Amino acid sequence: MAKLKKKSSKAPAFIEHLTLKNANFIIFGIGILTIIIGYYIMATGDTYSFQSLSLAPIVLLIGYLIIIPIAILYKKKNNSGSNPAN
C-alpha cells in the first residue's frame, strides 16, 4: 500500500497575513455603530433640517469611507525585531 501524506494544517503565508484580528473586529463594530447612528440621526430629523441634510450624511460618510476601510486595512505593528519575510 502507498503511504498517504498528511496535509499540513498550517495556512499558507499569504493567507496568514490577510486574516483579521480582534482589533479589526472592534474597529469594524465601531464603524457599524457609527453607520447606525447616522441613519438614526437621519430618521429623527425633519425632512429639510440641517440634521437630515448635512449632519447625518457626514456621519454616514465617516462610517462608510473612513472607519470601515480602516477596520479592513488595520494591521498591528510587529515590534519583536524578527523579519516576518523569513
C-alpha positions as CSV (number, residue, x, y, z in Angstrom):
1,M,0.0,0.0,0.0
2,A,1.1,3.5,-0.7
3,K,1.7,5.8,2.2
4,L,-0.6,8.9,2.3
5,K,0.9,12.2,3.1
6,K,-0.7,14.2,5.9
7,K,-1.9,17.6,4.9
8,S,-0.3,20.5,6.7
9,S,-2.8,22.3,9.0
10,K,-0.9,25.5,8.7
11,A,-2.3,28.1,6.3
12,P,-0.2,29.5,3.5
13,A,1.8,32.6,4.4
14,F,-0.3,34.9,2.2
15,I,-3.5,33.8,4.0
16,E,-1.9,34.4,7.4
17,H,-1.2,38.0,6.5
18,L,-4.8,38.6,5.4
19,T,-6.6,37.3,8.5
20,L,-8.4,39.8,10.7
21,K,-7.6,40.0,14.4
22,N,-9.7,41.1,17.3
23,A,-8.7,44.8,16.9
24,N,-10.1,44.7,13.3
25,F,-13.4,43.4,14.5
26,I,-13.6,46.1,17.3
27,I,-12.9,48.8,14.7
28,F,-15.5,47.3,12.4
29,G,-18.0,47.3,15.2
30,I,-17.4,50.9,15.8
31,G,-17.9,51.6,12.1
32,I,-21.2,49.7,12.1
33,L,-22.3,51.6,15.2
34,T,-21.4,54.9,13.5
35,I,-23.5,54.0,10.5
36,I,-26.4,53.0,12.7
37,I,-26.2,56.4,14.5
38,G,-26.0,58.2,11.1
39,Y,-29.2,56.5,10.0
40,Y,-30.9,57.2,13.3
41,I,-29.9,60.9,13.0
42,M,-31.4,61.0,9.5
43,A,-34.6,59.3,10.6
44,T,-35.3,61.5,13.6
45,G,-34.7,64.9,11.8
46,D,-37.3,66.8,9.8
47,T,-37.2,66.4,6.1
48,Y,-35.4,69.7,5.3
49,S,-33.4,70.2,8.5
50,F,-29.7,70.5,9.0
51,Q,-29.8,67.3,10.9
52,S,-31.1,65.2,8.0
53,L,-29.5,67.0,5.1
54,S,-26.0,67.7,6.4
55,L,-25.1,66.1,9.7
56,A,-26.4,62.5,9.0
57,P,-24.7,62.2,5.6
58,I,-21.4,63.4,7.1
59,V,-21.7,60.8,9.9
60,L,-22.5,58.1,7.3
61,L,-19.6,59.0,5.1
62,I,-17.3,58.8,8.1
63,G,-18.6,55.4,8.9
64,Y,-18.5,54.0,5.3
65,L,-15.5,55.7,3.9
66,I,-13.1,56.1,6.9
67,I,-13.8,53.7,9.7
68,I,-14.8,50.5,7.8
69,P,-11.8,50.7,5.4
70,I,-9.5,51.3,8.5
71,A,-11.0,48.2,10.1
72,I,-10.2,46.1,7.0
73,L,-6.7,47.5,6.4
74,Y,-5.5,47.9,10.0
75,K,-2.6,45.7,10.9
76,K,-0.8,45.8,14.3
77,K,2.9,46.5,14.0
78,N,5.2,43.7,14.9
79,N,7.9,45.0,17.3
80,S,9.5,41.7,18.0
81,G,12.6,42.6,15.9
82,S,12.3,39.5,13.7
83,N,12.0,39.6,10.0
84,P,8.5,38.3,9.1
85,A,9.6,37.6,5.5
86,N,11.9,34.8,6.6
